[in-house]
């Protein structure tokens, strides 16, 4: 949390969290019950509606209220949550299973991206489809309106949302209150619907409907898409405010609304589309469409901001290529913008809208990736129970088994959607996973290749004195991948120029598996010889490196009257494929080389002054 947020009371933070954390799960009533009823088909008889509703109720309670709110949110990485933060935390506590932990974490993150592109599409489309109920003549305009609205949402991202985000919480509070009131209005006419709180109805439904019940489970899962946001956004608001917002506002309002939709059908009404809008009196349906559209815009914004935040984490942890990160609000560290992510996400989202054309068809593609993410989170939770909480094996297995049984059930149910559009998020997720895997593998191979040809720093310093290398006035900073060795760029410089500045810093930049590093711990500097310092700059995975600012208070730069005279030396690697048995597959080498050429330049990423940088090229075969 920021300092400003820490000063707020948990109650105020809980209201703020409504506008960020619960947009996705809060707009699920627009399409979830519709989808469940359509999947049920002839099985959607009055005697089975209670079973369907009971399944929705207990899915929300077990998956969101228990698994995420009570278990996952108790595990944080210095306050940060989310699957990548959890992966980073467990890496430090379980070296033996590191590969499996990384695989689970990366798969979870990749699948969040996969479904993240669908969320804005299905949310906005389902909201605007309410117009067709009120004004049937607008049916042909819903798709163009959706496209225009989505383009506007993505187009305003470079401007930042700090100013308008203050209205998100009041709008979402009004939205949840509306959901509750609409639900209560319908429940009054058919109060026996509340018997669905008894889980026996859900168990009976599954026991008597077999295959159809499994198919319907894929629709039920839509009620918890967005549950992972409770955990992922913990760093922004803290654990307690999110708990308050969920248990006091979001959960009861969602349960009441789903019960109201079921009561509406049980009262004898034909179960057509737009059940939520039909709960509302006709004269209030247009205002409801407007409110729903605003809520889905906020939900879309939360997904986009979440994608920016997760991408920054992945870049800092070394799993994605460097990208330009723009701070859109000085006082809020979470307000960032990544152009590459924004426009790619927009392209995919618009393509999905054009391809599927309705929320009903999009629902068939939705949820499959998130269900896999939830399964990955459960596997990581088991390791956390054993290694962080130190629970005994039997207790950990018992709790995890319940979660895994539910997660696997949802995964299998969602897999039935693969040929109806579920392949789309799967393909997106696997593409992103491959990019992360190949980038990390390529960077590791480059570091290994460079390390094989390095010279220990003590040996290099001795050679400087023995060879009588001239020292010229000035300060030079050499960036190097490997600690305790002479930077290859420095050796090249000395070999070509037979001279070296009289004040030298050989600097390695290291990102730790924590969100942020205290200012006093950010730099460790050791003077190896008079005028020669070796340093390590430490950053957290939620921080934006600024090397000139970090070095400003070091002895070499304090003695420098003109900071614009400091020279920064960096290496530029040209990647080529190696012809040997231990080389990367050629297609991976080519893809990594392409990413290296197109990623954000080191100068810009570390905020180095461009007119003070000397770049020295070298070819590296991997």
Backbone torsions as a table, in degrees:
resi	resn	phi	psi	omega
1	UNK	NA	150.6	174.8
2	UNK	-77.0	166.2	-180.0
3	UNK	-60.5	-39.3	-179.5
4	UNK	-63.3	-40.4	179.9
5	UNK	-67.8	-37.0	-179.5
6	UNK	-62.8	-27.7	-178.6
7	UNK	-76.8	-19.8	-179.1
8	UNK	-77.1	153.7	176.7
9	UNK	-74.7	157.0	178.2
10	UNK	-56.3	-33.5	179.6
11	UNK	-64.6	-45.1	178.6
12	UNK	-66.5	-39.8	177.4
13	UNK	-65.4	-33.8	178.4
14	UNK	-63.8	-41.3	177.5
15	UNK	-65.3	-41.4	177.5
16	UNK	-61.7	-38.1	-178.9
17	UNK	-63.5	-29.4	178.7
18	UNK	-58.1	-34.6	-176.7
19	UNK	-80.5	-12.7	-176.9
20	UNK	-117.7	-49.5	-169.1
21	UNK	-78.7	-36.7	-166.9
22	UNK	-106.8	16.9	179.7
23	UNK	-63.0	-46.5	-176.7
24	UNK	-67.7	-55.6	-178.2
25	UNK	-67.7	-27.2	-179.3
26	UNK	-73.6	-24.5	178.7
27	UNK	-96.7	1.9	179.0
28	UNK	-60.1	-32.7	178.4
29	UNK	-59.5	-16.5	178.3
30	UNK	-63.6	-31.6	-173.5
31	UNK	-133.3	-15.1	-173.1
32	UNK	-64.5	-53.9	-175.9
33	UNK	-67.4	-35.2	174.5
34	UNK	-55.9	-47.9	-177.3
35	UNK	-63.5	-43.3	-179.2
36	UNK	-61.4	-44.8	-179.4
37	UNK	-64.7	-41.0	179.8
38	UNK	-66.4	-39.1	177.8
39	UNK	-67.1	-34.4	-179.3
40	UNK	-68.5	-33.7	178.5
41	UNK	57.4	-124.2	-178.8
42	UNK	-67.2	-17.7	-179.9
43	UNK	-77.7	-8.4	-178.4
44	UNK	-80.9	57.8	177.5
45	UNK	-92.0	161.0	-178.2
46	UNK	-51.0	-38.7	-177.0
47	UNK	-71.3	-16.4	179.6
48	UNK	-101.5	-13.9	-178.3
49	UNK	-60.6	-39.5	178.7
50	UNK	-62.4	-37.0	177.7
51	UNK	-65.6	-41.1	177.7
52	UNK	-63.6	-45.9	-179.1
53	UNK	-65.5	-40.2	178.7
54	UNK	-61.3	-38.6	177.6
55	UNK	-63.8	-41.5	176.4
56	UNK	-61.7	-48.0	-179.5
57	UNK	-54.2	-53.8	-172.0
58	UNK	-76.1	-21.6	171.8
59	UNK	-66.6	-45.6	177.7
60	UNK	-61.2	-40.8	-176.0
61	UNK	-72.1	-47.8	-175.4
62	UNK	-73.5	-49.1	-174.8
63	UNK	-72.9	-51.2	-173.9
64	UNK	-85.5	-52.1	-173.2
65	UNK	-72.9	-32.9	-177.2
66	UNK	-100.0	-58.5	-174.0
67	UNK	-62.8	-53.3	-175.8
68	UNK	-81.5	-50.5	-174.2
69	UNK	-70.5	-44.6	-174.9
70	UNK	-89.1	-30.4	-177.0
71	UNK	-103.2	-63.2	-174.4
72	UNK	-59.5	-39.8	-175.7
73	UNK	-72.1	-7.6	175.1
74	UNK	-86.4	-4.7	178.7
75	UNK	-114.3	113.4	-179.8
76	UNK	-132.9	153.8	177.0
77	UNK	-102.6	90.4	-176.1
78	UNK	53.8	41.3	178.1
79	UNK	96.9	-19.6	-177.9
80	UNK	-89.8	144.5	176.5
81	UNK	-118.3	-172.4	-179.3
82	UNK	103.7	160.7	-172.7
83	UNK	-66.1	-34.8	179.1
84	UNK	-71.9	-39.7	177.4
85	UNK	-64.7	-39.4	177.6
86	UNK	-65.3	-41.9	178.0
87	UNK	-59.7	-45.4	-179.2
88	UNK	-63.3	-40.5	179.7
89	UNK	-64.1	-45.0	-176.5
90	UNK	-72.5	-27.2	176.4
91	UNK	-57.2	-39.7	-177.6
92	UNK	-73.7	-22.9	-175.0
93	UNK	-102.3	-6.1	-175.0
94	UNK	-149.4	78.0	-176.7
95	UNK	-66.7	-33.0	-175.7
96	UNK	-62.9	-37.8	-177.1
97	UNK	-102.2	24.0	-172.5
98	UNK	-57.8	-43.2	-178.1
99	UNK	-61.7	-41.2	-179.4
100	UNK	-70.1	-37.9	178.6
101	UNK	-63.0	-45.5	179.3
102	UNK	-62.5	-44.2	-179.7
103	UNK	-60.8	-44.7	179.9
104	UNK	-64.6	-43.2	-179.8
105	UNK	-64.1	-45.1	-178.6
106	UNK	-68.7	-39.9	176.5
107	UNK	-61.8	-43.3	178.2
108	UNK	-59.5	-45.8	179.4
109	UNK	-64.4	-43.3	-178.7
110	UNK	-62.5	-39.5	-179.4
111	UNK	-73.2	-27.1	173.3
112	UNK	-63.3	-43.1	174.9
113	UNK	-59.8	-41.9	-176.2
114	UNK	-58.6	-46.2	178.7
115	UNK	-84.3	-19.5	-179.7
116	UNK	-60.8	-30.2	178.9
117	UNK	-72.9	-25.7	-178.1
118	UNK	-81.6	-32.3	-173.8
119	UNK	-55.3	-52.2	178.5
120	UNK	-60.6	-36.8	-177.8
121	UNK	-64.7	-52.5	-175.9
122	UNK	-71.3	-33.7	-178.2
123	UNK	-67.3	-53.5	-177.6
124	UNK	-66.3	-41.6	-179.1
125	UNK	-63.0	-43.5	-178.9
126	UNK	-67.0	-33.7	178.0
127	UNK	-67.1	-46.8	-177.3
128	UNK	-71.9	-22.7	177.7
129	UNK	-64.4	-17.1	175.1
130	UNK	-64.8	-23.6	177.5
131	UNK	-60.4	-34.8	-177.2
132	UNK	-63.3	-31.4	178.9
133	UNK	-69.7	-40.3	-176.9
134	UNK	-83.2	-44.9	-177.8
135	UNK	-126.3	86.6	-176.3
136	UNK	-55.3	-26.9	-178.6
137	UNK	-70.0	-11.0	-179.9
138	UNK	-88.1	2.2	-174.1
139	UNK	-53.9	-40.3	-177.4
140	UNK	-76.2	-9.9	-176.6
141	UNK	-101.5	-6.5	-175.4
142	UNK	-63.6	-45.2	-179.0
143	UNK	-64.6	-48.9	177.0
144	UNK	-60.5	-39.0	178.6
145	UNK	-63.0	-40.7	178.3
146	UNK	-61.0	-44.9	-179.5
147	UNK	-62.7	-45.7	180.0
148	UNK	-61.0	-45.2	-178.2
149	UNK	-64.3	-41.9	179.1
150	UNK	-65.7	-40.3	177.4
151	UNK	-60.7	-42.1	179.1
152	UNK	-64.0	-41.1	179.9
153	UNK	-59.4	-46.8	-179.4
154	UNK	-73.2	-32.1	-177.0
155	UNK	-68.6	-29.1	-178.3
156	UNK	-84.5	-6.0	-176.6
157	UNK	-58.1	-40.9	179.9
158	UNK	-61.2	-22.6	-179.2
159	UNK	-79.9	-16.6	-177.4
160	UNK	84.6	160.2	-177.8
161	UNK	-122.0	17.4	-176.0
162	UNK	-59.6	-40.8	-175.8
163	UNK	-74.6	-41.9	-176.5
164	UNK	-84.3	-17.4	-177.2
165	UNK	-65.7	-19.0	178.2
166	UNK	-66.8	-18.5	178.1
167	UNK	-91.8	-9.4	-177.4
168	UNK	-62.0	-46.6	-175.5
169	UNK	-63.3	-48.3	177.9
170	UNK	-59.6	-39.5	179.5
171	UNK	-64.0	-45.6	-179.1
172	UNK	-68.8	-33.5	176.2
173	UNK	-63.6	-43.2	176.5
174	UNK	-63.7	-38.8	179.5
175	UNK	-63.3	-47.0	179.9
176	UNK	-65.1	-39.2	177.8
177	UNK	-62.9	-39.3	178.3
178	UNK	-64.9	-43.4	177.0
179	UNK	-56.8	-44.5	-178.6
180	UNK	-65.6	-45.0	-178.2
181	UNK	-64.4	-42.2	177.8
182	UNK	-62.7	-40.0	178.7
183	UNK	-65.3	-46.2	-179.1
184	UNK	-61.7	-41.5	-179.9
185	UNK	-57.6	-38.0	-179.7
186	UNK	-81.5	-36.3	-179.3
187	UNK	-63.8	-34.8	179.8
188	UNK	-57.4	-34.8	-179.6
189	UNK	-78.7	-18.4	-178.4
190	UNK	-149.0	67.8	-172.9
191	UNK	-64.2	-21.5	-178.1
192	UNK	-65.5	-9.4	178.4
193	UNK	-62.2	-23.6	-177.9
194	UNK	-69.7	-9.5	173.7
195	UNK	-62.8	-16.1	-179.9
196	UNK	-64.5	-15.6	176.2
197	UNK	-63.5	-19.7	176.8
198	UNK	-76.3	116.9	-176.6
199	UNK	-64.8	-13.1	178.6
200	UNK	-59.8	-34.2	179.9
201	UNK	-63.1	-40.3	178.7
202	UNK	-66.4	-45.0	-178.9
203	UNK	-64.6	-39.4	179.1
204	UNK	-64.4	-41.5	-180.0
205	UNK	-59.8	-45.5	-178.5
206	UNK	-70.1	-33.0	-179.6
207	UNK	-70.1	-27.8	-174.2
208	UNK	-103.6	-8.5	-175.1
209	UNK	-119.9	-6.3	171.2
210	UNK	45.3	-114.2	-174.2
211	UNK	-57.3	-43.5	-179.5
212	UNK	-63.0	-38.1	179.4
213	UNK	-61.1	-39.4	178.4
214	UNK	-65.3	-40.6	177.9
215	UNK	-63.0	-43.5	-179.4
216	UNK	-65.1	-31.7	-179.5
217	UNK	-57.5	-32.0	176.7
218	UNK	-64.0	-32.0	175.7
219	UNK	-77.4	-39.3	178.0
220	UNK	-58.0	-36.0	-177.0
221	UNK	-59.2	-24.6	-178.7
222	UNK	-60.9	-21.2	-178.4
223	UNK	-72.6	-15.1	-180.0
224	UNK	-115.1	5.8	172.6
225	UNK	-65.2	125.9	-172.8
226	UNK	107.6	-8.8	179.4
227	UNK	-63.3	-32.9	-179.2
228	UNK	-65.0	-16.8	179.2
229	UNK	-66.6	-28.9	177.2
230	UNK	-57.0	-42.3	-178.1
231	UNK	-79.5	-43.3	-175.4
232	UNK	-64.8	-33.6	-176.1
233	UNK	-94.7	11.4	-178.6
234	UNK	-60.2	-33.8	-179.5
235	UNK	-67.2	-24.1	-179.1
236	UNK	-80.4	-35.6	-171.7
237	UNK	-121.5	-23.1	-175.9
238	UNK	95.5	161.7	-174.4
239	UNK	-67.3	-49.6	-172.9
240	UNK	-63.7	-46.5	178.7
241	UNK	-59.4	-38.3	179.1
242	UNK	-68.1	-38.5	175.7
243	UNK	-59.6	-47.0	-179.0
244	UNK	-59.8	-47.8	-178.2
245	UNK	-61.8	-38.8	-177.6
246	UNK	-73.7	-54.8	-173.6
247	UNK	-73.4	-31.0	-176.0
248	UNK	-91.6	-27.4	-174.5
249	UNK	-121.8	-66.6	-169.3
250	UNK	-61.7	-51.8	-175.8
251	UNK	-60.8	-53.5	-179.3
252	UNK	-61.6	-36.5	179.9
253	UNK	-67.1	-40.4	178.3
254	UNK	-66.3	-44.1	179.8
255	UNK	-62.1	-42.7	179.0
256	UNK	-63.0	-41.0	-177.5
257	UNK	-69.2	-44.1	177.9
258	UNK	-61.7	-39.1	177.1
259	UNK	-64.3	-38.4	178.2
260	UNK	-64.4	-40.1	178.5
261	UNK	-65.1	-39.3	178.1
262	UNK	-66.7	-41.9	179.1
263	UNK	-62.2	-37.2	179.1
264	UNK	-59.8	-41.6	179.6
265	UNK	-73.4	-41.1	-178.9
266	UNK	-65.6	-23.5	-179.9
267	UNK	-74.0	-1.3	175.4
268	UNK	107.3	3.1	-179.2
269	UNK	-77.4	143.0	178.1
270	UNK	-64.7	132.1	-174.9
271	UNK	-84.5	70.4	175.1
272	UNK	-89.4	-171.7	179.1
273	UNK	-66.4	169.4	173.7
274	UNK	58.6	45.5	179.7
275	UNK	-60.1	-41.2	-178.3
276	UNK	-58.3	-45.9	-178.1
277	UNK	-67.8	-28.6	-178.4
278	UNK	-78.3	-10.0	172.1
279	UNK	-71.9	-18.4	-171.8
280	UNK	-95.3	141.3	173.9
281	UNK	-56.8	143.4	-175.7
282	UNK	-51.7	-38.8	-177.1
283	UNK	-69.5	-15.1	-179.8
284	UNK	-106.3	4.6	-175.1
285	UNK	-71.0	-37.7	178.5
286	UNK	-66.0	-46.7	174.0
287	UNK	-57.6	-34.7	178.9
288	UNK	-67.1	-39.3	176.7
289	UNK	-61.1	-42.4	179.5
290	UNK	-63.4	-46.3	179.8
291	UNK	-63.6	-41.8	179.2
292	UNK	-63.4	-39.0	178.7
293	UNK	-64.2	-42.6	177.2
294	UNK	-62.3	-42.1	179.9
295	UNK	-63.7	-38.6	-179.9
296	UNK	-73.2	-30.7	174.1
297	UNK	-63.5	-42.8	178.5
298	UNK	-65.0	-40.8	177.3
299	UNK	-62.1	-41.1	178.4
300	UNK	-64.2	-41.5	179.3
301	UNK	-62.0	-40.0	179.3
302	UNK	-63.5	-39.5	178.9
303	UNK	-65.7	-44.3	-179.2
304	UNK	-63.9	-46.7	178.7
305	UNK	-62.1	-38.3	177.4
306	UNK	-64.0	-37.5	177.5
307	UNK	-65.5	-39.8	176.9
308	UNK	-61.5	-47.4	-176.9
309	UNK	-64.3	-43.9	-179.3
310	UNK	-67.5	-35.1	178.0
311	UNK	-65.5	-41.1	177.2
312	UNK	-60.5	-43.2	177.2
313	UNK	-58.9	-46.4	-177.3
314	UNK	-64.7	-38.3	178.2
315	UNK	-64.1	-48.5	-177.5
316	UNK	-65.5	-32.9	178.7
317	UNK	-81.3	-4.1	175.6
318	UNK	87.8	21.2	-177.7
319	UNK	-103.4	-8.9	177.3
320	UNK	-137.0	154.2	177.5
321	UNK	-62.2	156.1	177.8
322	UNK	-62.3	137.6	175.7
323	UNK	-133.4	158.7	178.7
324	UNK	-73.1	125.2	178.5
325	UNK	-113.8	118.7	-178.4
326	UNK	-106.2	128.8	176.0
327	UNK	-83.4	117.6	-175.6
328	UNK	-93.9	-8.2	176.8
329	UNK	-146.6	123.8	-174.4
330	UNK	-64.3	-36.0	-173.0
331	UNK	-89.7	-5.3	-178.9
332	UNK	-126.0	109.9	-176.4
333	UNK	-66.1	-27.3	-178.2
334	UNK	-75.2	-12.5	-179.3
335	UNK	-84.8	92.8	-178.7
336	UNK	-129.2	165.9	179.8
337	UNK	-140.8	130.4	175.1
338	UNK	-121.6	106.1	-175.0
339	UNK	-58.4	-43.1	-178.6
340	UNK	-58.9	-47.1	-180.0
341	UNK	-65.4	-42.9	-177.0
342	UNK	-58.9	-50.8	-174.7
343	UNK	-74.9	-33.0	174.8
344	UNK	-65.6	-43.0	179.1
345	UNK	-63.3	-40.4	178.4
346	UNK	-62.9	-44.6	-179.1
347	UNK	-60.4	-43.8	-179.1
348	UNK	-68.4	-43.7	-178.8
349	UNK	-61.6	-46.6	179.0
350	UNK	-64.2	-38.7	178.2
351	UNK	-61.8	-39.3	179.0
352	UNK	-65.2	-42.5	179.1
353	UNK	-61.6	-46.2	-178.4
354	UNK	-66.3	-37.1	-176.8
355	UNK	-74.9	-46.6	-174.9
356	UNK	-88.1	-36.5	170.2
357	UNK	70.3	-8.2	176.9
358	UNK	-150.9	153.9	179.4
359	UNK	-67.8	-29.4	178.5
360	UNK	-62.3	-43.7	179.8
361	UNK	-74.3	-34.7	177.6
362	UNK	-65.3	-34.0	-179.5
363	UNK	-59.8	-28.9	178.5
364	UNK	-67.4	-27.8	-179.8
365	UNK	-92.2	-13.3	-170.5
366	UNK	-88.6	143.6	171.4
367	UNK	101.0	-25.0	-174.1
368	UNK	-63.2	-41.4	-178.4
369	UNK	-73.3	-40.0	-179.9
370	UNK	-64.6	-35.4	179.1
371	UNK	-62.8	-35.2	177.4
372	UNK	-71.7	-39.2	176.1
373	UNK	-58.3	-43.1	-179.9
374	UNK	-64.4	-36.5	176.8
375	UNK	-65.7	-42.1	177.8
376	UNK	-62.2	-40.3	178.6
377	UNK	-62.6	-40.3	178.7
378	UNK	-62.0	-42.7	178.7
379	UNK	-62.3	-40.5	177.9
380	UNK	-69.1	-34.0	178.0
381	UNK	-62.3	-38.2	178.9
382	UNK	-60.1	-44.7	178.9
383	UNK	-63.2	-39.0	178.9
384	UNK	-64.6	-41.1	177.9
385	UNK	-59.1	-40.7	-176.1
386	UNK	-78.7	-42.3	-169.3
387	UNK	-100.5	-24.9	179.8
388	UNK	-100.7	-49.1	179.1
389	UNK	-82.8	-15.8	179.6
390	UNK	61.9	35.4	176.0
391	UNK	-74.0	153.8	178.4
392	UNK	-72.1	161.5	-172.0
393	UNK	-62.9	-40.2	-176.6
394	UNK	-64.9	-45.1	179.9
395	UNK	-64.4	-44.9	-179.6
396	UNK	-61.5	-44.7	-179.7
397	UNK	-65.9	-38.3	-177.9
398	UNK	-62.8	-47.4	-179.2
399	UNK	-69.1	-44.5	-179.2
400	UNK	-63.1	-36.6	-179.0
401	UNK	-60.4	-39.1	178.5
402	UNK	-63.2	-47.5	-179.8
403	UNK	-64.3	-41.5	-178.3
404	UNK	-66.5	-39.3	178.2
405	UNK	-57.9	-44.1	179.4
406	UNK	-69.1	-45.8	-178.7
407	UNK	-61.9	-43.8	179.8
408	UNK	-64.9	-39.4	177.0
409	UNK	-58.6	-45.2	178.3
410	UNK	-66.4	-40.0	179.4
411	UNK	-61.3	-46.0	180.0
412	UNK	-63.4	-43.8	179.7
413	UNK	-61.8	-41.4	-179.7
414	UNK	-71.7	-29.5	178.3
415	UNK	-63.3	-23.5	176.6
416	UNK	-66.4	-14.8	179.9
417	UNK	-88.2	-3.9	-170.5
418	UNK	-52.4	-46.6	-175.3
419	UNK	-83.7	-5.6	176.0
420	UNK	-98.8	12.5	179.7
421	UNK	125.5	-10.2	179.9
422	UNK	-65.3	-17.9	178.4
423	UNK	-66.2	-22.6	-176.5
424	UNK	-63.8	-57.2	178.2
425	UNK	-63.7	-30.4	177.7
426	UNK	-63.8	-45.5	178.8
427	UNK	-63.9	-42.8	178.5
428	UNK	-60.8	-45.2	-178.4
429	UNK	-64.1	-43.1	-178.9
430	UNK	-67.7	-34.5	176.4
431	UNK	-63.0	-45.9	-179.8
432	UNK	-66.3	-40.4	177.8
433	UNK	-60.2	-43.2	179.1
434	UNK	-62.5	-41.8	178.8
435	UNK	-60.7	-46.4	-179.3
436	UNK	-64.4	-43.8	-178.3
437	UNK	-64.2	-47.0	-177.2
438	UNK	-68.9	-38.1	178.7
439	UNK	-61.9	-48.8	-178.6
440	UNK	-63.5	-41.4	-179.5
441	UNK	-64.3	-41.8	179.8
442	UNK	-66.0	-43.7	179.4
443	UNK	-62.9	-42.1	178.2
444	UNK	-61.9	-42.7	-180.0
445	UNK	-66.2	-38.8	177.1
446	UNK	-62.9	-45.2	179.7
447	UNK	-61.7	-40.3	178.5
448	UNK	-64.9	-41.7	179.9
449	UNK	-64.5	-42.4	178.7
450	UNK	-65.5	-42.5	-177.7
451	UNK	-63.0	-32.2	-179.7
452	UNK	-65.6	-23.3	-174.7
453	UNK	-110.1	15.2	-177.0
454	UNK	-89.8	166.1	179.5
455	UNK	-121.3	130.5	177.7
456	UNK	-52.7	141.5	-172.9
457	UNK	-63.0	-36.7	-179.9
458	UNK	-64.5	-39.7	178.7
459	UNK	-65.8	-39.6	179.4
460	UNK	-65.8	-41.8	-179.9
461	UNK	-64.7	-38.2	177.5
462	UNK	-63.4	-39.0	179.9
463	UNK	-67.1	-30.6	177.8
464	UNK	-61.6	-45.4	-179.2
465	UNK	-69.3	-40.5	-178.5
466	UNK	-66.5	-36.8	-177.4
467	UNK	-86.5	-3.3	178.2
468	UNK	62.9	41.2	-179.8
469	UNK	-66.1	131.5	-179.3
470	UNK	-69.3	142.8	174.9
471	UNK	-111.4	124.0	-177.4
472	UNK	-107.5	152.3	-178.9
473	UNK	-60.9	143.1	176.8
474	UNK	134.6	170.6	179.7
475	UNK	-120.0	130.8	177.8
476	UNK	-128.1	137.8	176.9
477	UNK	-115.4	119.9	179.5
478	UNK	-106.8	118.9	177.5
479	UNK	-85.8	134.5	-177.2
480	UNK	-138.7	147.7	179.7
481	UNK	-76.9	-31.9	-169.6
482	UNK	-111.7	135.0	178.9
483	UNK	-80.0	156.8	173.2
484	UNK	62.3	22.4	174.1
485	UNK	-132.0	158.3	176.4
486	UNK	-73.3	124.8	179.9
487	UNK	-55.4	131.5	178.5
488	UNK	-54.0	-35.2	179.3
489	UNK	-63.4	-38.4	179.4
490	UNK	-67.2	-42.0	179.8
491	UNK	-63.3	-41.0	178.1
492	UNK	-63.1	-42.5	-179.0
493	UNK	-61.3	-45.6	-179.7
494	UNK	-66.3	-41.7	-178.9
495	UNK	-61.9	-40.4	-176.4
496	UNK	-81.5	-35.2	-171.6
497	UNK	-108.8	-11.1	179.8
498	UNK	52.6	35.0	-179.7
499	UNK	-156.1	157.8	179.4
500	UNK	-149.7	146.5	179.0
501	UNK	-60.7	156.3	-178.2
502	UNK	-81.3	-10.9	173.9
503	UNK	-129.4	116.8	-173.7
504	UNK	-125.3	136.6	169.9
505	UNK	-122.9	119.6	172.3
506	UNK	-97.5	111.8	-168.1
507	UNK	-117.3	129.0	172.3
508	UNK	-108.4	137.0	179.7
509	UNK	-107.7	126.1	-175.7
510	UNK	-128.5	127.3	176.5
511	UNK	-97.0	123.0	-177.7
512	UNK	-88.6	163.9	179.8
513	UNK	-84.5	43.2	175.4
514	UNK	-133.1	155.6	-177.4
515	UNK	-64.3	-44.9	-176.5
516	UNK	-142.7	152.8	178.3
517	UNK	-113.7	136.9	178.6
518	UNK	-60.6	146.3	-176.1
519	UNK	-55.6	-40.5	-176.9
520	UNK	-71.9	-14.1	-179.7
521	UNK	-105.1	3.3	-172.3
522	UNK	-71.9	-26.5	-174.8
523	UNK	-135.9	128.0	173.2
524	UNK	-115.6	118.1	-174.4
525	UNK	-122.9	128.2	-179.8
526	UNK	-123.4	129.4	178.8
527	UNK	-88.1	108.7	-178.1
528	UNK	-78.6	-38.8	176.7
529	UNK	-142.7	160.7	174.9
530	UNK	-54.3	119.6	178.8
531	UNK	88.0	2.1	-179.3
532	UNK	-129.1	113.8	-179.6
533	UNK	-113.7	143.5	172.9
534	UNK	-116.8	130.6	-174.2
535	UNK	-136.6	158.4	173.3
536	UNK	-127.9	125.1	176.9
537	UNK	-98.9	125.2	-177.7
538	UNK	-107.9	131.9	175.8
539	UNK	-132.3	155.8	172.8
540	UNK	-90.2	166.4	-175.3
541	UNK	-76.0	-2.3	175.3
542	UNK	-106.9	9.5	-175.3
543	UNK	-107.4	157.2	177.4
544	UNK	-107.3	113.3	-176.1
545	UNK	-63.9	138.9	174.1
546	UNK	-137.6	91.9	-172.7
547	UNK	-66.8	-46.4	179.4
548	UNK	-57.8	-40.7	-179.9
549	UNK	-66.8	-38.6	-179.8
550	UNK	-65.5	-38.8	-175.6
551	UNK	-83.8	-7.7	-172.1
552	UNK	-59.0	-32.5	-176.7
553	UNK	-98.2	11.3	178.4
554	UNK	-80.9	155.9	-178.3
555	UNK	-51.7	-44.6	-178.3
556	UNK	-62.3	-41.5	-176.7
557	UNK	-81.9	-25.7	174.2
558	UNK	-63.3	-36.6	-179.5
559	UNK	-78.0	-9.2	-177.0
560	UNK	-91.6	115.5	-178.2
561	UNK	-68.1	-33.6	-176.3
562	UNK	-119.7	103.3	-178.3
563	UNK	-67.2	-18.5	178.4
564	UNK	-75.0	-8.7	178.1
565	UNK	-89.7	-7.3	178.8
566	UNK	-69.4	135.2	179.7
567	UNK	-109.8	132.7	178.5
568	UNK	-107.7	125.8	179.9
569	UNK	-107.7	127.8	178.1
570	UNK	-132.6	156.0	176.7
571	UNK	-96.6	148.1	175.9
572	UNK	-120.7	111.8	-176.1
573	UNK	-90.2	127.6	170.2
574	UNK	-100.9	116.4	-173.4
575	UNK	-88.4	130.3	174.9
576	UNK	-129.3	153.8	179.3
577	UNK	-75.3	138.1	-179.3
578	UNK	-97.7	136.8	178.2
579	UNK	-94.4	82.4	177.0
580	UNK	-158.9	168.3	-174.9
581	UNK	-65.9	-30.8	-176.6
582	UNK	-91.5	8.9	-178.5
583	UNK	-74.6	157.0	172.5
584	UNK	-65.9	151.2	171.7
585	UNK	-52.1	141.9	-172.0
586	UNK	-57.3	-39.2	-178.3
587	UNK	-66.3	-33.2	177.0
588	UNK	-70.2	-38.9	177.4
589	UNK	-61.5	-44.3	-179.5
590	UNK	-65.3	-42.1	179.8
591	UNK	-66.0	-42.4	178.6
592	UNK	-64.1	-42.0	178.6
593	UNK	-61.3	-39.5	178.4
594	UNK	-64.6	-42.6	179.1
595	UNK	-65.3	-38.9	178.0
596	UNK	-61.4	-40.8	-178.8
597	UNK	-69.2	-29.7	-171.8
598	UNK	-105.5	-4.4	178.8
599	UNK	-76.5	166.8	-179.2
600	UNK	-61.6	136.9	-177.7
601	UNK	-65.3	145.6	179.6
602	UNK	-54.1	-40.2	-178.7
603	UNK	-55.8	-46.8	-178.0
604	UNK	-75.3	-38.1	-176.4
605	UNK	-64.4	-41.0	179.8
606	UNK	-93.1	8.1	176.6
607	UNK	58.7	41.3	176.7
608	UNK	-81.0	142.9	176.4
609	UNK	-67.7	117.8	-171.8
610	UNK	-57.4	-34.4	-177.9
611	UNK	-81.8	4.6	177.7
612	UNK	-118.7	14.8	-175.6
613	UNK	-109.2	133.3	171.4
614	UNK	-114.0	123.7	-176.2
615	UNK	-109.8	128.8	-177.9
616	UNK	-117.2	122.4	-175.1
617	UNK	-86.6	154.2	175.9
618	UNK	-157.9	149.0	178.5
619	UNK	-94.3	133.6	179.0
620	UNK	-127.3	123.9	179.0
621	UNK	-94.8	128.4	-179.2
622	UNK	-127.6	NA	NA
